Amino acid sequence: MLRALAHPVYRRLFLAQVVALAGTGLATVALGVLAYDLADADAGVVLGTAFAIKMLAYVLVAPFAAAVVARAPRRVVMIGADVVRLLVAASLPFVGDVWQVYLLVLVLQAASATFTPTFQSVIPDVLPDEDDYTAALSLSRLAYDLEAVLSPVLAAVLLLVVSPSTLFLGTAAGFAASALLVASVTLSAARHAPGPDDEPGTFGQRLRRGTSVFARTPALRPVLALNLAVAAPGAFVLVQTVTVVRSTFGQTNDAVALVLAANGLGSMAAAFALPRVLRRLPERRVMLGGAVALTAGAAAVPLALAVSSPVAGLVAVGALWVLIGLGWSSVETPVGRIIRRFVPARDLPAAFAAQFSLSHACWLVTYPLAGWLGSAVGLAPTALVLAAATAAATVTGLALWPRTAPGSVSPATRVPEPAAEATPPAAERTPVP
């Protein structure tokens, strides 16, 4: 998996992603403290609303951002998004009202919804070799998992010596480092030779392009269903773990962290194994196998919740969270390979933005479903409902997958840009902002 890091440009871009994610993890902890300071017992309401705003920004802003910045140099777009995120993070320690938190979270996540799809569209050009690109996808998945597992631990250590508001300054520093690392690389201004299909078109046409690419590309249609297969059990894990640990088994916050870490460890294990696995098995088998694992993990939750011993119950839940993490990464990681293989280069930014929004649209549905249904009918019935949704999504993905392997886009429509680590002629360089 580390072979992708041999490419100097990708190495810097990956480091930019890591430091930005570390900053985001610090902000997650700091927001919790800030919400409690502002709303006391209603801190959960504040955080829940902020999280819904985050999902809405991802769903609604990403395709608009892709359309707006379609003609802008991608390096400039990523640096601009990092600068906006830096300014928001530096402002958060000074807020005094809940509405200010909501507004700043909206701006912060809008910038992230601009940065992430743009970053994803750059990597296939930087790493034209499919094995290297697969390794990069696993590294990216690993970076997200490390953020989820290690950032709260780092925040807890820092809170021993600094005030909670200082964590936001650490977030700002992460975004500043990301911007500097992106600025240090050279990316070709053009991804492919211009052709008759490259007319700018109207704003609405460019906005709809990513979604239409998914709808008309047979190889991408199963991805739409499998996004839900990830979001349903994933939402239960992220929303209800604290209730399972604290209320069902009567354990402490330390146990909450350990059980959540089990999910991240499962996902990390899959991320390490997938580059080798995908050289032997097709994406179809890996992704559908992951969806089956997600279904089984969610369906077995009621059995784990029925265990009478708190220790044995937590071990059982942790094992299921590992299984869900394995399935989660197995479904999500190969998606970039499929998009890269079947989408023309001119449509890659729009396609990645569409995947970003469509997948988060599933989370926008499953997050409140996991929370509200769990409160209304209990944890075990909620897990079964989400397991049924996962099973339905898995069957739909199987039905939508082409029976015969579709051909990838032709080299004429997917021309990789020159090796990014080589210095292009002066006339072709992207100007330094």
Helices and strands as residue ranges (DSSP letters): G 2-6, H 8-39, G 40-42, H 43-68, H 74-91, G 92-94, H 98-126, H 130-158, H 164-183, G 196-198, H 203-216, G 218-220, H 221-243, I 244-248, H 253-280, H 283-299, H 301-305, H 310-332, H 335-342, G 345-347, H 348-377, H 379-400, G 426-428
